[in-house]
């Protein structure tokens, strides 16, 4: 329906799941689970959310989460689980992103009747999706800015993330440009430090990028972390653009959707959406927001890239979650034919040449950022060899050749396999 959006939830409760689903629908729309003053039949017809489907799942013998409300109304169990879909009238939300977040991911997490609540997915009608921002650059704009028409963009992260002065950071970026990377990003903890103010870092980094471009013709994209208080973030973006920058990184969870949305409107930079803190939202299977819904909410701010972590990486997510997340990024939000409404997934965390083949099996188009910190900077033959090893792994995958076989004619790849550990392929 064009006048409602659909949210899918996993709920857990010792009570009747159908009744709890109605509590959720009422709490998040026209009022609450009982009528209140002014809540007429006409108002409920217009504004109340409706429970569309309910699928009961196998119960649990113990609750996943505590609830003081339930302790005051001692339940006997079992703890029943259900997957429900709820349709919310878009007229309740208008063009307001904070209200959208509050509607689908607000007080419902505190409902006393539940011992588990997880927003799993959002389905948005095209007319509603069009009320909000779109990626201004996305995959094609990022490729154009980096001059990489095909294959994964090879990227790295500035490490260590603290301690370097602005001048030292600029020198490191110059070294990484010479190593042959397509993309460099700040670490999320590298912001506006006293020893390296962000304005000074922008000037030093972009001087190095311009010098490399003038010498080689290659424009390296650097996603400088401009996350800050709202007005300061806009000032950083303005300076970055004036220095010839093409990309800004924002820590989405800490800057907030409204600030990112305004940043999208006010600047033409590629917006690299970093999801640090995501585990707090999604790691517990009975609580929080799954990636599809999380990404949908953030994509309405107009970001061009989103992090998905990496395959066989150093973080808690299993490979299937990473794979599904990457494919979600490359799926239009509302209209399957709207190919301009996709974002580029950024793979990171413990990535190196050996993890590239399975990454490309996930995204055969190569429309991804392949971010290697140690995989490039810790390569035993140096960063340039680290970059070369990744490109050699891509060539092997493209030819259908095992990495171990390709490495016989690719010294950088062989050194990576020897140092980081052979990766079966």
C-alpha positions, 0 to 999 in steps of 0.5 A: 500500500502506498500510504503505509510502510511495513515493519517486521519484528521478532517479539518474545513474551510470556503473554499472548503474542497477538495481544502484545502485537496489538499493544505495540501497534497502538503504542506506536501510533494512535495512542496505546492498547486502550482508548484514551480521551479523544481517540475516536473511531475515525482517529483510529481508522486514520492513524492506528497501525495495524498488525498484518501478519503473525507467525508464532515460532518455537518458544524458549524456556527462559526469557532473553531479557529482563522486564520489571513490569513482568516481575510485577506480574509474574509470568509462568512461561513459556516465553513465546516468540513470534514474527509479526508485520505491522503497517504504519500510516505514513501520514503519521510520519510526514517528511520527518526522519526522527519521527520515522525512527521513533515510530519503528524503533522507539518506545516499543523496545521498552514494552514491559510485556516483552522479553525480546524485541527486534526490528528485522526489516522495513519495506517502504513504498516508493512515494514515501521513500522519495520524501527523503534523501538519496545517495548523490554519488553511490556506486557510479559516482564513487567509481568516477571519482576514483577513476576505477571503472571495474572491480573492487576499489582497493582501500586502506585505513589510516593507522595508528588512529591517534598520535600522528600530527597533521603533517605526519598524517599528510605524509602517511597519505602521500605514502599510501597514494604512492602505494597505489590505493584507490581509497583511504579512510580515517579511523572512527577514533580519528577526529579533531584531536588537539595534536591534529585538529581536523582543519589542519589534517584536511589541509595536509591530507588534501595537499598530499592528494593534490600533489599525487594527482598532479604527478600521476593523474590518479585522484585518490579518494580520502574519506576524512572523518568530519564527525562533530557537533552539527555546525562544526561538521558543516564547516569541516565539509565546506573546508574539505570541498574547498581543498578539493576533497571528494569524500567525508566520513561520518560516524552515523550513530553519533552524529545522528540522522538529521545531521547527516541528512542536512550534510547531504543537502548542504554539500556535494561530497561522497558520504562514507557512512561508518556504522561504528557502534552497530553491535550495540544495535544488532548483536543480541538476537532478541534485541535491537535492529537488524541490518536491513532495517538499520541500513534502510533508515540510514540510507534515507539520509543520503549516504553513499557508502555503508560498512558491513564488516568483512568475511572471516574478519575480526568482529563478531558477525558471522559470514552470512550476516556480512553477505546479507548486509552487503547484498542489502546495500546493493538492493534498492529500497523501494523500487527494484528497478531504481538502480540509482538507489543503492549504496556501495558496501565497505568491507573491512576488519581483518581483510587481506588478499586471501579474503577477497575471492569469497568477497567477490563471490558475494558481490561478483560485480565488484561494486564494493570498497575492500578496506585493508588496514593490516592487509596492506600496511603490514604486508611483509614487502611493504604497502605497495606490495600489499596493494599489489597482492589484492589486485593479483587476487582479483585477477586470479578470481576473475580468471577462475584460478586458485590463489595458491596457483596464481601466487607462483607468478605473483610475488606480492600475493605469495608473500601475503599468503605466506605471511597472513596464512593460506586461504583455501579457495 
